[in-house]
Amino acid sequence: MAAADEEEVKLGSSKPMIATQAEMVEQRVPIPYRDQCAHLLIPLNKCRVKELYLPWKCEEERHAYEKCEYELVMERMLQMQKIRELEERRKKAGQTKPQGAGIPIIASTANT
């Protein structure tokens, strides 16, 4: 059981960043959208401009981008579930969380 107690959840995405920062800046991708799916957003936005944002155009590009975003959300949900399960196991075993472990809900500031 000692191995399970030392278990940690790997944070972050397993998907690699394909689009570089330079490409995203050049294509004017908004900062909140610069994630692991940005390489799919760039051709989608080009298609949207070319097709005058008609909703029935660029369906393949939009589907690929939305699928990528969905996979990222599902991956984050799975990570959060693993974190909760690990905390629950530690709580049942009577362990206290080590200082600085877990995900803080409120960021610490200089005043606290």
CNS distance restraints for C-alpha pairs under 8 A (distance, minus, plus):
assign (resid   1 and name CA) (resid   5 and name CA) 6.45 0.50 0.50
assign (resid   2 and name CA) (resid   6 and name CA) 6.47 0.50 0.50
assign (resid   3 and name CA) (resid   7 and name CA) 6.37 0.50 0.50
assign (resid   5 and name CA) (resid  90 and name CA) 7.12 0.50 0.50
assign (resid   7 and name CA) (resid  86 and name CA) 7.80 0.50 0.50
assign (resid   8 and name CA) (resid  86 and name CA) 7.84 0.50 0.50
assign (resid   9 and name CA) (resid  79 and name CA) 6.88 0.50 0.50
assign (resid   9 and name CA) (resid  82 and name CA) 6.72 0.50 0.50
assign (resid   9 and name CA) (resid  83 and name CA) 6.29 0.50 0.50
assign (resid  10 and name CA) (resid  79 and name CA) 7.63 0.50 0.50
assign (resid  11 and name CA) (resid  79 and name CA) 7.02 0.50 0.50
assign (resid  12 and name CA) (resid  76 and name CA) 7.87 0.50 0.50
assign (resid  13 and name CA) (resid  72 and name CA) 7.15 0.50 0.50
assign (resid  13 and name CA) (resid  75 and name CA) 7.22 0.50 0.50
assign (resid  13 and name CA) (resid  76 and name CA) 7.67 0.50 0.50
assign (resid  15 and name CA) (resid  36 and name CA) 6.32 0.50 0.50
assign (resid  16 and name CA) (resid  36 and name CA) 6.30 0.50 0.50
assign (resid  17 and name CA) (resid  35 and name CA) 7.19 0.50 0.50
assign (resid  17 and name CA) (resid  36 and name CA) 4.89 0.50 0.50
assign (resid  17 and name CA) (resid  37 and name CA) 7.77 0.50 0.50
assign (resid  18 and name CA) (resid  36 and name CA) 6.90 0.50 0.50
assign (resid  18 and name CA) (resid  38 and name CA) 7.82 0.50 0.50
assign (resid  18 and name CA) (resid  39 and name CA) 6.04 0.50 0.50
assign (resid  19 and name CA) (resid  23 and name CA) 6.24 0.50 0.50
assign (resid  19 and name CA) (resid  24 and name CA) 6.72 0.50 0.50
assign (resid  19 and name CA) (resid  36 and name CA) 7.84 0.50 0.50
assign (resid  19 and name CA) (resid  38 and name CA) 6.26 0.50 0.50
assign (resid  19 and name CA) (resid  39 and name CA) 4.90 0.50 0.50
assign (resid  20 and name CA) (resid  24 and name CA) 6.34 0.50 0.50
assign (resid  21 and name CA) (resid  25 and name CA) 6.10 0.50 0.50
assign (resid  22 and name CA) (resid  26 and name CA) 6.02 0.50 0.50
assign (resid  23 and name CA) (resid  27 and name CA) 6.08 0.50 0.50
assign (resid  24 and name CA) (resid  28 and name CA) 5.93 0.50 0.50
assign (resid  24 and name CA) (resid  29 and name CA) 5.21 0.50 0.50
assign (resid  24 and name CA) (resid  34 and name CA) 7.13 0.50 0.50
assign (resid  24 and name CA) (resid  38 and name CA) 7.49 0.50 0.50
assign (resid  24 and name CA) (resid  42 and name CA) 7.74 0.50 0.50
assign (resid  25 and name CA) (resid  29 and name CA) 6.24 0.50 0.50
assign (resid  27 and name CA) (resid  42 and name CA) 6.76 0.50 0.50
assign (resid  29 and name CA) (resid  33 and name CA) 6.54 0.50 0.50
assign (resid  29 and name CA) (resid  34 and name CA) 6.65 0.50 0.50
assign (resid  29 and name CA) (resid  38 and name CA) 7.70 0.50 0.50
assign (resid  29 and name CA) (resid  42 and name CA) 7.32 0.50 0.50
assign (resid  30 and name CA) (resid  34 and name CA) 6.76 0.50 0.50
assign (resid  33 and name CA) (resid  37 and name CA) 8.00 0.50 0.50
assign (resid  33 and name CA) (resid  38 and name CA) 6.50 0.50 0.50
assign (resid  34 and name CA) (resid  38 and name CA) 5.41 0.50 0.50
assign (resid  37 and name CA) (resid  41 and name CA) 6.59 0.50 0.50
assign (resid  37 and name CA) (resid  65 and name CA) 6.46 0.50 0.50
assign (resid  37 and name CA) (resid  68 and name CA) 5.92 0.50 0.50
assign (resid  37 and name CA) (resid  69 and name CA) 6.46 0.50 0.50
assign (resid  38 and name CA) (resid  42 and name CA) 6.33 0.50 0.50
assign (resid  39 and name CA) (resid  43 and name CA) 7.52 0.50 0.50
assign (resid  40 and name CA) (resid  44 and name CA) 6.43 0.50 0.50
assign (resid  40 and name CA) (resid  61 and name CA) 7.10 0.50 0.50
assign (resid  40 and name CA) (resid  64 and name CA) 6.99 0.50 0.50
assign (resid  40 and name CA) (resid  65 and name CA) 5.34 0.50 0.50
assign (resid  41 and name CA) (resid  45 and name CA) 6.03 0.50 0.50
assign (resid  41 and name CA) (resid  61 and name CA) 7.95 0.50 0.50
assign (resid  41 and name CA) (resid  65 and name CA) 6.15 0.50 0.50
assign (resid  42 and name CA) (resid  46 and name CA) 6.37 0.50 0.50
assign (resid  43 and name CA) (resid  47 and name CA) 6.09 0.50 0.50
assign (resid  43 and name CA) (resid  61 and name CA) 7.16 0.50 0.50
assign (resid  44 and name CA) (resid  48 and name CA) 6.12 0.50 0.50
assign (resid  44 and name CA) (resid  58 and name CA) 6.78 0.50 0.50
assign (resid  44 and name CA) (resid  61 and name CA) 5.28 0.50 0.50
assign (resid  44 and name CA) (resid  62 and name CA) 6.22 0.50 0.50
assign (resid  44 and name CA) (resid  65 and name CA) 7.76 0.50 0.50
assign (resid  45 and name CA) (resid  49 and name CA) 6.24 0.50 0.50
assign (resid  46 and name CA) (resid  50 and name CA) 6.19 0.50 0.50
assign (resid  47 and name CA) (resid  51 and name CA) 5.98 0.50 0.50
assign (resid  47 and name CA) (resid  58 and name CA) 6.07 0.50 0.50
assign (resid  48 and name CA) (resid  52 and name CA) 5.85 0.50 0.50
assign (resid  48 and name CA) (resid  53 and name CA) 4.62 0.50 0.50
assign (resid  48 and name CA) (resid  54 and name CA) 7.25 0.50 0.50
assign (resid  48 and name CA) (resid  57 and name CA) 7.57 0.50 0.50
assign (resid  48 and name CA) (resid  58 and name CA) 6.67 0.50 0.50
assign (resid  49 and name CA) (resid  53 and name CA) 6.09 0.50 0.50
assign (resid  51 and name CA) (resid  57 and name CA) 6.66 0.50 0.50
assign (resid  51 and name CA) (resid  58 and name CA) 7.86 0.50 0.50
assign (resid  53 and name CA) (resid  57 and name CA) 7.46 0.50 0.50
assign (resid  55 and name CA) (resid  59 and name CA) 7.95 0.50 0.50
assign (resid  58 and name CA) (resid  62 and name CA) 6.12 0.50 0.50
assign (resid  59 and name CA) (resid  63 and name CA) 5.95 0.50 0.50
assign (resid  60 and name CA) (resid  64 and name CA) 6.20 0.50 0.50
assign (resid  61 and name CA) (resid  65 and name CA) 6.23 0.50 0.50
assign (resid  62 and name CA) (resid  66 and name CA) 6.02 0.50 0.50
assign (resid  63 and name CA) (resid  67 and name CA) 5.95 0.50 0.50
assign (resid  64 and name CA) (resid  68 and name CA) 6.25 0.50 0.50
assign (resid  65 and name CA) (resid  69 and name CA) 6.30 0.50 0.50
assign (resid  66 and name CA) (resid  70 and name CA) 6.04 0.50 0.50
assign (resid  67 and name CA) (resid  71 and name CA) 6.19 0.50 0.50
assign (resid  68 and name CA) (resid  72 and name CA) 6.37 0.50 0.50
assign (resid  69 and name CA) (resid  73 and name CA) 6.33 0.50 0.50
assign (resid  70 and name CA) (resid  74 and name CA) 6.18 0.50 0.50
assign (resid  71 and name CA) (resid  75 and name CA) 6.07 0.50 0.50
assign (resid  72 and name CA) (resid  76 and name CA) 6.28 0.50 0.50
assign (resid  73 and name CA) (resid  77 and name CA) 6.19 0.50 0.50
assign (resid  74 and name CA) (resid  78 and name CA) 6.18 0.50 0.50
assign (resid  75 and name CA) (resid  79 and name CA) 6.26 0.50 0.50
assign (resid  76 and name CA) (resid  80 and name CA) 6.18 0.50 0.50
assign (resid  77 and name CA) (resid  81 and name CA) 6.16 0.50 0.50
assign (resid  78 and name CA) (resid  82 and name CA) 6.24 0.50 0.50
assign (resid  79 and name CA) (resid  83 and name CA) 6.24 0.50 0.50
assign (resid  80 and name CA) (resid  84 and name CA) 6.22 0.50 0.50
assign (resid  81 and name CA) (resid  85 and name CA) 6.18 0.50 0.50
assign (resid  82 and name CA) (resid  86 and name CA) 6.07 0.50 0.50
assign (resid  83 and name CA) (resid  87 and name CA) 6.17 0.50 0.50
assign (resid  83 and name CA) (resid 102 and name CA) 7.75 0.50 0.50
assign (resid  84 and name CA) (resid  88 and name CA) 6.07 0.50 0.50
assign (resid  85 and name CA) (resid  89 and name CA) 6.16 0.50 0.50
assign (resid  86 and name CA) (resid  90 and name CA) 6.20 0.50 0.50
assign (resid  87 and name CA) (resid  91 and name CA) 6.05 0.50 0.50
assign (resid  87 and name CA) (resid  97 and name CA) 7.90 0.50 0.50
assign (resid  88 and name CA) (resid  92 and name CA) 6.16 0.50 0.50
assign (resid  89 and name CA) (resid  93 and name CA) 6.14 0.50 0.50
assign (resid  90 and name CA) (resid  94 and name CA) 6.22 0.50 0.50
assign (resid  90 and name CA) (resid  95 and name CA) 5.16 0.50 0.50
assign (resid  90 and name CA) (resid  96 and name CA) 7.00 0.50 0.50
assign (resid  90 and name CA) (resid  97 and name CA) 7.63 0.50 0.50
assign (resid  91 and name CA) (resid  95 and name CA) 5.76 0.50 0.50
assign (resid  91 and name CA) (resid  96 and name CA) 6.87 0.50 0.50
assign (resid  97 and name CA) (resid 101 and name CA) 6.32 0.50 0.50
assign (resid  97 and name CA) (resid 102 and name CA) 7.82 0.50 0.50
assign (resid 108 and name CA) (resid 112 and name CA) 6.44 0.50 0.50
